[in-house]
């Protein structure tokens, strides 16, 4: 028989990834990521700590000394980047993401009023949850992260018919379409959307995501690309905006999401 006397099962059964995460706090992550400039740092902290009641006065004060676009990018968006990191590390969850996003949106709306012509968008993304699928939490989080990264989002909601997605793409001409599916019975909508787009001569990348989807499936049909989790969506969008088509995104996928 095996002698278990003296065995330390605390070591054997220890989850080092969980232990590492538990050592991190919002404050410790913020210390590494927040901007050094005290004005931008103060603005970013409003987002990080979800202070939607006080972000307005803080942003207004920052706008007296800094340019509006800098307050947005170096303050508000920087704070949301910390929130995204905390979410990826399972320190923040959906409620924190949504509250931080609300805080950021209040600040951005205030700063944009001082930008002639408003804030320039990086591009338009059409988002939806697959036909027959009522699950849209992942989509909602990805939408927050895209908006915080400077993109305009048309959110079509959940259980969106294939033809409705195609019609919206034809009408609004986005540079990226995303779909989420939590059920294997609904993810089949994505290749049907892609087929109809190809038939119309539209070559826009179609990002397939959600719990039911894996990379092999997403790349099994023309236009299809993959996002495993919400924080990967903005860097993939950035690569497409810089000129990558869906084939190039597939080839560079590991490089694009490697730091997420």
Secondary structure by P-SEA (a helix, b strand, c coil): cccccccccccccccaaaaaaaaccaaaaaaacccccaaaaaaaaaaaacccccaaaaaaaaaacccaaaaaaccaaaaaaaaaaaaaaccccaaaaaaaaaaaaaaaaaaaaaccccccccbbbbbbccccccccaaaaaaaaaaaaaccccccccccccaaaaaaaaaaccccbbbbbbccccccaaaaaaaaaaaaaccccbbbbbccccccccccccccbbbbccccaaaaaaaaaaacccaaaaaaacccccccc
